[in-house]
Amino acid sequence: MPGREVAGRPVMITGAASGIGRALARRLSGLGSPVAIADVDASGLKETEGSLSGRVLTRVLDVRDAADVLRFADEVREWLPAPLGAVFNNAGVAVTSSVLDAVPEDDQWLWDINFHGVVNGTRAFLPILVGQGSGFVVNTSSVFGLVGMPFQSAYCAAKFAVRGFTDSLRQELRGTGVRAVTVHPGGITTNIARNARIRRDPEGLGRTKEQMAAQFEAITMTSPDRAAAIIHKGLSRGRSRILVGPDAYLFDALARITPTHYYEVISRVQSRLRTQQKADR
Ligand SMILES: NC(=O)c1ccc[n+]([C@@H]2O[C@H](COP(=O)([O-])OP(=O)(O)OC[C@H]3O[C@@H](n4cnc5c(N)ncnc54)[C@H](O)[C@@H]3O)[C@@H](O)[C@H]2O)c1
C-alpha cells in the first residue's frame, strides 16, 4: 500500500474558493501536489487558481448536484497524472436560527450542501480510490459534529451526519487500502459566518449579521493556513479523526466528560472570551 503522505500526490478539494479549502489547495500545491479544485464561487476559485504554481484543474461545481459531481469525477479521472492521493469534501455553509423560527428552505439548503454534498463527493470519487487501492476520503464535519449548540440545529445535524456517514464508511473500507477521515475544525477565521443565512439575531440582541460575523471571527483561534497544516499532518500520521485547533480539543473533551452539561461550560468560556474582546477594543 502506498504511504500515507499526500503531499506530491494529486488531490481533489471542494469549497476551494475560500477559507480552509483554499488553504489546503495552496499548501498541497506548494508541496508539489497537482490539485483539482471545485467551488460554486467562480471568481473566488479563479483567485485560488491564480495563487497556485503547480498543475491545476479548476471546475465550477455545486456539490448539491450529484450528476454533475459524477461528471467532475470522470474529468478528474481523465486528468489524473498519478493515483489520486485524497478527496477533500470540504465545501460548507452555515445557518443561524432557533428551531422555533427556522426557515425550512434555509435548513434544506444547508443539509443539501453540508451533508448531501459530502455524500455526493464520496460516492463519485470512491470508485477511483478503491480501484487504485489507495488514498483518503477526507470529510469535513466540525466541533459542532461533536456537541449540540443553540441556534445551530441544522448545522449540528448535518455535521453529526457527516461524522456518522464517514465512520460507517471507514469500517466498510477495511482492507481496501482506502481510508476515510473525519475532520472536526474548531473556530477557523474564514468567510463562513459572513456567507451564513441569518434572518434575525436569535438571541434577541438586535445584532446585524455583520456584527455577529465579527463576534464569531474575534473568538476563532486558528487561521485557515494553520488548519490546512493540521489536517495535512493528521493525514500523514494516519489519524482517522482530526481535531483542528485548541478549542476543538476542549469541545471533544467536554463532550466525553459531561455529555449532558457541556454547554454550561462552553457558554461560560464564550462569555469570558466576549468580555475579553470588549476589554481589548
Ligand atoms: N470556519 C470555521 O470555524 C469552521 C468550523 C468547523 C467546520 N467548518 C467547515 O469547514 C468547511 C470549510 O468552510 P470554511 O470555514 O473554509 O468556509 P468558507 O465560507 O471560507 O469556505 C466555504 C466554501 O464552500 C463553498 N461552497 C458553498 N456552497 C457550495 C456548493 N453548493 N458547492 C460548492 N462549493 C460551495 C463556498 O463558495 C466557499 O468557497 C465547511 O464544511 C465548514 O462547515 C468551518
Ligand as a Chemical Component Dictionary entry (heavy atoms), coordinates in Angstrom:
data_LIG
# 
_chem_comp.id                   LIG 
_chem_comp.type                 NON-POLYMER 
_chem_comp.pdbx_formal_charge   0 
_chem_comp.three_letter_code    LIG 
# 
loop_
_chem_comp_atom.comp_id 
_chem_comp_atom.atom_id 
_chem_comp_atom.alt_atom_id 
_chem_comp_atom.type_symbol 
_chem_comp_atom.charge 
_chem_comp_atom.model_Cartn_x 
_chem_comp_atom.model_Cartn_y 
_chem_comp_atom.model_Cartn_z 
_chem_comp_atom.pdbx_ordinal 
LIG N1  N1  N 0  -14.694 28.245 9.815  1  
LIG C1  C1  C 0  -14.998 27.501 10.861 2  
LIG O1  O1  O 0  -14.933 27.956 12.018 3  
LIG C2  C2  C 0  -15.401 26.064 10.663 4  
LIG C3  C3  C 0  -15.554 25.263 11.803 5  
LIG C4  C4  C 0  -15.942 23.940 11.647 6  
LIG C5  C5  C 0  -16.157 23.416 10.386 7  
LIG N2  N2  N 1  -16.002 24.218 9.293  8  
LIG C6  C6  C 0  -16.260 23.622 7.981  9  
LIG O2  O2  O 0  -15.122 23.787 7.140  10 
LIG C7  C7  C 0  -15.544 23.740 5.773  11 
LIG C8  C8  C 0  -14.929 24.906 5.030  12 
LIG O3  O3  O 0  -15.521 26.113 5.488  13 
LIG P1  P1  P 0  -14.709 27.477 5.662  14 
LIG O4  O4  O 0  -14.726 27.803 7.095  15 
LIG O5  O5  O -1 -13.443 27.424 4.922  16 
LIG O6  O6  O 0  -15.769 28.493 4.995  17 
LIG P2  P2  P 0  -15.688 29.438 3.721  18 
LIG O7  O7  O 0  -17.014 30.104 3.618  19 
LIG O8  O8  O 0  -14.477 30.318 3.794  20 
LIG O9  O9  O 0  -15.485 28.397 2.529  21 
LIG C9  C9  C 0  -16.519 27.508 2.144  22 
LIG C10 C10 C 0  -16.500 27.340 0.628  23 
LIG O10 O10 O 0  -17.539 26.434 0.258  24 
LIG C11 C11 C 0  -18.113 26.911 -0.962 25 
LIG N3  N3  N 0  -19.459 26.399 -1.191 26 
LIG C12 C12 C 0  -20.603 26.758 -0.554 27 
LIG N4  N4  N 0  -21.657 26.131 -1.120 28 
LIG C13 C13 C 0  -21.160 25.353 -2.108 29 
LIG C14 C14 C 0  -21.756 24.465 -3.053 30 
LIG N5  N5  N 0  -23.079 24.264 -3.075 31 
LIG N6  N6  N 0  -20.947 23.821 -3.928 32 
LIG C15 C15 C 0  -19.604 24.031 -3.925 33 
LIG N7  N7  N 0  -18.992 24.871 -3.078 34 
LIG C16 C16 C 0  -19.759 25.520 -2.179 35 
LIG C17 C17 C 0  -18.123 28.434 -0.763 36 
LIG O11 O11 O 0  -18.303 29.111 -2.010 37 
LIG C18 C18 C 0  -16.770 28.661 -0.109 38 
LIG O12 O12 O 0  -15.772 28.921 -1.063 39 
LIG C19 C19 C 0  -17.075 23.755 5.813  40 
LIG O13 O13 O 0  -17.548 22.438 5.646  41 
LIG C20 C20 C 0  -17.390 24.248 7.206  42 
LIG O14 O14 O 0  -18.655 23.825 7.647  43 
LIG C21 C21 C 0  -15.632 25.510 9.405  44 
# 
loop_
_chem_comp_bond.comp_id 
_chem_comp_bond.atom_id_1 
_chem_comp_bond.atom_id_2 
_chem_comp_bond.value_order 
_chem_comp_bond.pdbx_ordinal 
LIG N1  C1  SING 1  
LIG C1  O1  DOUB 2  
LIG C1  C2  SING 3  
LIG C2  C3  SING 4  
LIG C2  C21 DOUB 5  
LIG C3  C4  DOUB 6  
LIG C4  C5  SING 7  
LIG C5  N2  DOUB 8  
LIG N2  C6  SING 9  
LIG N2  C21 SING 10 
LIG C6  O2  SING 11 
LIG C6  C20 SING 12 
LIG O2  C7  SING 13 
LIG C7  C8  SING 14 
LIG C7  C19 SING 15 
LIG C8  O3  SING 16 
LIG O3  P1  SING 17 
LIG P1  O4  DOUB 18 
LIG P1  O5  SING 19 
LIG P1  O6  SING 20 
LIG O6  P2  SING 21 
LIG P2  O7  DOUB 22 
LIG P2  O8  SING 23 
LIG P2  O9  SING 24 
LIG O9  C9  SING 25 
LIG C9  C10 SING 26 
LIG C10 O10 SING 27 
LIG C10 C18 SING 28 
LIG O10 C11 SING 29 
LIG C11 N3  SING 30 
LIG C11 C17 SING 31 
LIG N3  C12 SING 32 
LIG N3  C16 SING 33 
LIG C12 N4  DOUB 34 
LIG N4  C13 SING 35 
LIG C13 C14 SING 36 
LIG C13 C16 DOUB 37 
LIG C14 N5  SING 38 
LIG C14 N6  DOUB 39 
LIG N6  C15 SING 40 
LIG C15 N7  DOUB 41 
LIG N7  C16 SING 42 
LIG C17 O11 SING 43 
LIG C17 C18 SING 44 
LIG C18 O12 SING 45 
LIG C19 O13 SING 46 
LIG C19 C20 SING 47 
LIG C20 O14 SING 48 
# 
